[in-house]
């Protein structure tokens, strides 16, 4: 691997990919986190000025990678647990372990793309007893960004997974009422206290971002997948029906509070607790590899 292009940011040495006006700053050592994505000189993602780098997995910002499972899991209404096919009880943190572990940079083009890789280890096997390679491939596009989450089963037993994203988009909270999210036909679903998906309500074609129905809500696609986030001065289109990609099951909408200067739109391959209820659950045979690909297009 050649010497990595880097930039100092908040006292950290981050990997830099791109040019002066279109670039990414990434922290492979901190969960493969995309920290900044600058498009035409403007930050697309939110990152706090006072980020606590002693606990980067807890920082609200950038794009944490969610693997092997997204969301919260429950056994007998106890969060943080799941049961495997043999009936063994396993402990797994919310959104999995990828955002807490260091990735290796396994390929890089300083002008436009980087591949970061996480492999199974003594840290992953107690809660997830499978051999895997998980690659996150970020590639700058002339009008946006393409991200590929590629999972490969390197073991001798079938592997369950349903990865996802947690994009924190920069949006001053005062602009939420002037911002909208448009969706294809989808049902609004929330997780019940026992972990199962609640009954779905028919979704609407578009919502204002100050609509309380969006908070911590899964928008489960009925057919085609996608989304369009429109904010003052910027529109971000999510292309989720990409050739060669596994299906995206839903996007989730969330923000920490009404005063937060970010808004999260998160493409997910499955729903939380899918290992138990099956909605979006993927099983990879030994030697199998599959990718979840999304493209974000930015227009003014």
C-alpha positions as CSV (number, residue, x, y, z in Angstrom):
1,X,0.0,0.0,0.0
2,X,1.5,3.4,-1.0
3,X,1.8,6.2,1.5
4,X,-1.7,7.4,2.3
5,X,-2.7,11.0,1.5
6,X,-3.7,12.6,4.9
7,X,-4.9,15.8,6.4
8,X,-4.8,16.9,10.0
9,X,-8.3,17.6,11.3
10,X,-9.3,18.3,15.0
11,X,-6.0,16.9,16.1
12,X,-6.5,13.7,14.1
13,X,-4.7,12.4,11.0
14,X,-7.4,11.5,8.5
15,X,-7.2,10.0,5.1
16,X,-8.0,12.6,2.4
17,X,-9.4,11.7,-1.1
18,X,-10.3,14.2,-3.8
19,X,-9.3,17.7,-4.8
20,X,-9.6,21.2,-3.4
21,X,-13.4,21.6,-3.9
22,X,-14.6,17.9,-3.8
23,X,-13.1,15.7,-1.2
24,X,-13.6,13.3,1.6
25,X,-11.9,13.0,5.0
26,X,-12.1,9.5,6.5
27,X,-11.0,7.9,9.8
28,X,-10.3,4.2,9.0
29,X,-8.9,3.8,12.6
30,X,-12.2,4.9,14.0
31,X,-14.8,2.6,12.5
32,X,-14.1,3.5,8.9
33,X,-16.0,6.7,9.5
34,X,-16.6,9.2,6.7
35,X,-16.0,12.4,8.7
36,X,-16.3,15.1,6.0
37,X,-17.7,15.1,2.5
38,X,-17.2,18.4,0.8
39,X,-18.9,18.9,-2.6
40,X,-18.2,22.0,-4.6
41,X,-16.7,23.6,-1.5
42,X,-19.6,23.0,0.8
43,X,-19.9,20.4,3.6
44,X,-22.7,18.0,2.9
45,X,-22.4,16.1,6.2
46,X,-22.5,17.5,9.8
47,X,-19.6,17.1,12.1
48,X,-19.4,18.8,15.5
49,X,-16.7,21.3,16.2
50,X,-16.2,19.8,19.7
51,X,-16.1,16.2,18.7
52,X,-14.9,13.9,21.4
53,X,-12.2,11.8,19.7
54,X,-11.7,9.7,22.8
55,X,-15.1,8.1,22.0
56,X,-15.5,8.6,18.2
57,X,-18.2,5.9,17.9
58,X,-20.5,8.1,20.0
59,X,-19.9,11.3,17.9
60,X,-23.1,12.5,16.2
61,X,-21.7,13.2,12.7
62,X,-20.3,11.9,9.4
63,X,-21.5,8.5,8.3
64,X,-21.0,5.6,10.8
65,X,-21.0,2.2,9.2
66,X,-23.6,-0.2,10.6
67,X,-22.5,-3.9,10.4
68,X,-23.3,-6.8,10.7
69,X,-26.8,-5.8,11.9
70,X,-28.5,-2.4,12.1
71,X,-30.6,-1.1,15.0
72,X,-31.6,-2.7,18.3
73,X,-32.1,-6.4,18.9
74,X,-34.1,-8.1,21.6
75,X,-34.5,-11.5,23.2
76,X,-37.5,-11.7,25.6
77,X,-37.7,-7.9,25.4
78,X,-34.0,-7.6,26.6
79,X,-32.1,-5.2,24.3
80,X,-28.7,-6.0,22.9
81,X,-29.2,-9.7,22.5
82,X,-30.0,-12.1,19.6
83,X,-30.4,-15.8,19.2
84,X,-28.6,-17.8,16.5
85,X,-29.9,-20.8,14.6
86,X,-28.5,-23.2,17.2
87,X,-30.4,-21.3,19.9
88,X,-27.3,-19.7,21.5
89,X,-27.8,-16.3,23.0
90,X,-25.4,-13.7,21.7
91,X,-24.7,-10.1,22.8
92,X,-24.4,-7.4,20.1
93,X,-24.4,-3.7,20.6
94,X,-26.9,-1.5,18.8
95,X,-25.9,-1.1,15.1
96,X,-23.3,-3.8,15.5
97,X,-19.5,-3.4,16.0
98,X,-18.1,-2.0,12.8
99,X,-18.3,1.7,14.0
100,X,-16.2,0.8,17.0
101,X,-13.4,-1.1,15.3
102,X,-10.4,0.0,13.1
103,X,-10.5,-0.7,9.4
104,X,-7.6,-1.2,7.1
105,X,-7.2,0.9,3.9
106,X,-6.9,-1.8,1.2
107,X,-7.1,0.3,-1.9
108,X,-7.0,4.0,-2.7
109,X,-7.0,6.4,-5.6
110,X,-6.1,9.8,-4.0
111,X,-8.1,11.5,-6.7
112,X,-11.4,9.8,-6.1
113,X,-11.9,6.6,-4.1
114,X,-10.9,4.5,-1.1
115,X,-11.7,1.0,0.1
116,X,-11.6,0.3,3.8
117,X,-11.8,-3.3,5.1
118,X,-12.8,-4.9,8.4
119,X,-12.2,-8.7,9.0
120,X,-13.5,-11.0,11.7
121,X,-11.3,-11.1,14.8
122,X,-11.3,-12.0,18.5
123,X,-13.3,-8.8,19.1
124,X,-16.1,-9.7,16.7
125,X,-16.5,-13.5,17.2
126,X,-18.1,-13.6,20.6
127,X,-21.2,-11.6,19.5
128,X,-21.0,-12.7,15.8
129,X,-19.4,-16.1,15.3
130,X,-18.7,-15.9,11.6
131,X,-15.7,-15.4,9.3
132,X,-16.2,-12.4,7.1
133,X,-14.6,-9.6,5.1
134,X,-16.6,-6.3,5.1
135,X,-15.5,-3.6,2.6
136,X,-16.7,0.0,2.5
137,X,-15.9,1.6,-0.8
138,X,-16.3,5.3,-1.2
139,X,-16.0,6.9,-4.6
140,X,-16.5,10.5,-5.5
141,X,-18.7,11.3,-8.5
142,X,-18.8,14.5,-10.5
143,X,-22.2,15.2,-9.0
144,X,-22.0,13.3,-5.8
145,X,-20.9,10.1,-4.0
146,X,-21.2,6.3,-4.5
147,X,-20.8,4.0,-1.5
148,X,-20.6,0.2,-1.7
149,X,-20.9,-2.0,1.4
150,X,-19.6,-5.4,0.3
151,X,-19.8,-8.4,2.6
152,X,-17.9,-11.7,1.9
153,X,-18.4,-14.9,3.7
154,X,-15.0,-16.4,4.2
155,X,-16.1,-19.1,6.6
156,X,-17.7,-22.5,6.2
157,X,-21.2,-21.7,7.5
158,X,-24.0,-19.5,6.3
159,X,-23.6,-15.9,7.5
160,X,-26.5,-13.5,8.4
161,X,-26.2,-9.8,7.8
162,X,-28.0,-6.6,7.0
163,X,-25.7,-3.6,6.9
164,X,-26.6,0.1,6.6
165,X,-25.7,3.7,6.7
166,X,-26.2,6.5,9.2
167,X,-25.7,9.7,7.2
168,X,-25.8,12.9,9.3
169,X,-26.7,15.6,6.8
170,X,-25.8,19.2,7.7
171,X,-29.1,21.2,8.2
172,X,-29.6,24.1,10.6
173,X,-32.5,23.2,12.8
174,X,-34.3,26.4,11.9
175,X,-34.5,25.2,8.3
176,X,-36.3,21.9,9.0
177,X,-39.7,23.4,8.2
178,X,-38.4,24.5,4.9
179,X,-37.0,21.1,4.0
180,X,-38.7,18.0,2.6
181,X,-38.1,14.3,2.1
182,X,-39.8,12.7,-0.9
183,X,-40.1,8.9,-1.1
184,X,-41.5,6.3,-3.5
185,X,-44.4,4.2,-2.2
186,X,-43.5,3.1,1.3
187,X,-45.0,2.2,4.7
188,X,-44.1,4.0,7.9
189,X,-43.0,1.5,10.5
190,X,-41.6,1.8,14.1
191,X,-40.1,-0.8,16.3
192,X,-42.2,-2.2,19.2
193,X,-40.7,-2.6,22.7
194,X,-40.2,-6.3,22.1
195,X,-38.1,-5.6,18.9
196,X,-40.7,-6.6,16.3
197,X,-41.8,-4.2,13.6
198,X,-45.0,-2.5,14.4
199,X,-48.0,-2.3,12.0
200,X,-47.3,-0.2,9.0
201,X,-49.1,3.0,8.1
202,X,-49.4,4.0,4.5
203,X,-46.7,6.6,3.8
204,X,-47.0,9.8,1.9
205,X,-45.1,11.0,-1.2
206,X,-43.4,13.8,0.7
207,X,-42.9,15.1,4.3
208,X,-41.7,18.3,5.9
209,X,-38.7,17.5,8.1
210,X,-40.4,19.0,11.1
211,X,-43.1,16.4,10.8
212,X,-43.1,14.3,14.1
213,X,-44.1,11.2,12.2
214,X,-40.6,11.0,10.8
215,X,-38.8,10.7,14.1
216,X,-37.1,7.3,14.5
217,X,-39.3,5.9,11.7
218,X,-38.5,3.2,9.0
219,X,-39.9,3.8,5.6
220,X,-40.3,0.3,4.1
221,X,-40.3,0.3,0.4
222,X,-43.2,-1.4,-1.4
223,X,-41.3,-1.7,-4.7
224,X,-38.7,0.7,-6.0
225,X,-36.3,2.2,-3.5
226,X,-35.0,5.8,-3.3
227,X,-35.4,9.1,-1.6
228,X,-34.9,12.9,-2.3
229,X,-33.9,15.2,0.5
230,X,-34.5,18.9,-0.4
231,X,-33.1,21.6,1.8
232,X,-32.6,25.4,1.2
233,X,-29.9,25.6,-1.4
234,X,-29.4,21.9,-1.9
235,X,-31.1,18.7,-3.0
236,X,-29.7,15.2,-2.4
237,X,-31.1,12.4,-4.4
238,X,-30.6,8.8,-3.1
239,X,-30.3,6.3,-5.9
240,X,-30.9,2.9,-4.3
241,X,-32.0,0.8,-7.3
242,X,-28.5,0.3,-8.6
243,X,-27.6,-2.6,-10.9
244,X,-25.7,-5.3,-9.0
245,X,-26.8,-4.2,-5.6
246,X,-28.9,-6.2,-3.1
247,X,-32.3,-4.6,-2.4
248,X,-32.4,-1.8,0.1
249,X,-35.3,-2.6,2.4
250,X,-35.9,0.9,3.9
251,X,-34.6,4.3,4.8
252,X,-34.8,5.5,8.4
253,X,-35.4,9.1,9.4
254,X,-34.1,10.4,12.8
255,X,-32.5,13.4,14.6
256,X,-31.4,13.7,18.1
257,X,-33.6,16.6,19.0
258,X,-35.5,19.5,17.5
259,X,-32.4,21.7,18.1
260,X,-29.9,19.5,16.4
261,X,-28.3,21.0,13.3
262,X,-28.4,17.7,11.4
263,X,-30.9,15.4,10.0
264,X,-30.3,11.7,9.3
265,X,-31.6,9.8,6.3
266,X,-30.3,6.2,6.6
267,X,-30.5,3.5,3.8
268,X,-30.8,0.1,5.5
269,X,-30.7,-3.4,4.0
270,X,-33.0,-4.7,6.7
271,X,-35.0,-3.7,9.7
272,X,-33.8,-3.8,13.3
273,X,-34.1,-7.3,14.8
274,X,-34.4,-8.9,11.3
275,X,-32.3,-11.8,12.6
276,X,-35.5,-12.8,14.4
277,X,-38.4,-11.6,12.2
278,X,-36.6,-11.9,8.8
279,X,-37.5,-8.5,7.2
280,X,-34.4,-7.7,5.1
281,X,-32.3,-10.5,6.6
282,X,-29.6,-11.7,4.2
283,X,-27.9,-15.1,4.4
284,X,-24.6,-15.5,2.5
285,X,-23.4,-19.0,1.7
286,X,-19.7,-19.9,2.3
287,X,-17.6,-18.1,-0.3
288,X,-20.5,-15.8,-1.4
289,X,-20.0,-12.0,-1.6
290,X,-22.7,-9.4,-2.2
291,X,-22.8,-5.6,-2.3
292,X,-25.3,-2.9,-1.2
293,X,-24.7,0.1,-3.4
294,X,-26.1,3.6,-3.0
295,X,-25.4,6.8,-4.9
296,X,-26.0,10.3,-3.5
297,X,-26.5,13.0,-6.2
298,X,-26.2,16.7,-5.2
299,X,-27.9,19.5,-7.1
300,X,-28.2,23.2,-6.1
